Every structure is written in C-alpha cells, then in structure tokens.
Amino acid sequence: MTLLLRAQTLSQNITALGELKKRAEQAGVFERRAEELASPAEACRKLNGCAQVLASQEIRPTSLDAELVRALYERVSDLIHRYAGDRNVMLDPFPNEDTRFVLTQPLRQLPSKAEAAMREAWANWARSRLPQIDVEVLEILGSITTLRESVGRIRNLKREAELRCSTLPEGSEDIACVLQLCTQIREEWLNLTGEGIPQGVLIFLREAGTPSGAAYSRLNAEVLEWLSAHGLKQALRIRMG
C-alpha cells in the first residue's frame, strides 16, 4: 500500500471515528433528556387521579400559578409536535434558549407545586363542610361524666375527619367518606345526651358549641342552675353580635 493510500485510509478511519463519537454524544444527549423528563412525568402521572377527583367536585387549586402551567403546556405541546416530525429536535429543543430554565427546571418544580396547591384546595373544601364545634365548649362538656361518652365519639369522628382533610383523595369514595363523617359529627352533636341532664340544658349546650353560639333566651334559670351545680358557671361567656 502506497503512502498516499495509507493516508487516505487513515483519513477515512478518523472521519468514521468522528461520526461514531458524534453519534455517541447525540445518544448521550437523548439519554439525558429522557432522564430529565422521566421523573417529573411520573410525579405528574401520580397526581392525575387526584386531580380528576378534585375536578369532579369543582375543587380548584387556585394557588397554583396558572401562567406557569399554561407556559409549560404550550412548551411541551410544541415539543411533542416537532418531535413527531424530527426526533433530532431533542438535541436542541429550544434554540437560542436555555432548556434548563424554560423546560427542565419548571417541569421538576411543577409536581410539588401542584401537590401543595391541591392539598390546600382540598383541605379548605373538606374543612368548610365539617360541622363547626367550639373546641373549648367540647373540652368543658368532656369533663362532665354523663356527657363523656358522647363527647368521646364526637372527638374520634373529628380526628378521623381531620386526617381525611389532610390527605389528598384518590377516588370518589374518599369524597363520600368525608361527607359521611360530616353527617355523623352533626348527628352526634345534635343528639348529644347525658343521663339526668334536662332537655333545655342540652339544647343550650348544643347551641353554645356552634359558631353562632346559644341565644340569650336559652339562658334560663334551669340552665343557670345546672351550670352552677356542675361548676361551669364561670366558663360561661356572653358575646355580642
């Protein structure tokens, strides 16, 4: 083989190696892009079921940045469209822009932001449906022997309801469970009973535990006598409004 042929062969080999290196680098870019998108995609997928449940009740995560979501949606939709025509767009998805700042980082942040907003929206919705029972009144009633059992049931139901309010719903059954707990708490409170407690006193106590409080007309001699006998007269507070 002449020196010229050897030189040509060497040149061809170098060119081939260069192409292999280029393809390897491109393959590395594709792999890196796949890794960057896989984690946020999986995180969003896990939230999808909950998002549908909330949407079915028109529970909107209003604290989530709508502009961020819109911009990401447009970016991703555009990228999918271009990728369908030419997969090489993944080598440089957004020319003249830093992909980290316009796609990768916002996508990584989206699942945690979406989950936080969904938790807030769900908790607000669920808690707004819980019967409002004054904690201090419940504490006072729990100290009365004949009411302890009824108050205990109410407390247990409230604890379970609070746990449900703090946990994102995964299906319609979770919505139904919260609404059922609301009904049970309300019924237990309205049916609050204790052996030997006059009906007028029970009515006063039930109303006293609500946000609006008991009407002044309920505070009759029988109620005052019972409160005094149980050492609760000093716990009585009158509120205007």
Secondary structure by P-SEA (a helix, b strand, c coil): ccaaaaaaaaaaaaaaaaaaaaaaaaaaaaaaaaaaaaaaaaaaaaaaaaaaaaaaaccccccccaaaaaaaaaaaaaaaaaaaaccccccccccccccccccaaaaaaaaaaaaaaaaaaaaaaaaaacccccaaaaaaaaacccaaaaaaaaaaaaaaaaaaaacccccaaaaaaaaaaaaaaaaaaaacccccccaaaaaaaaaaacccccccccccaaaaaaaaaacccccbbbbcc
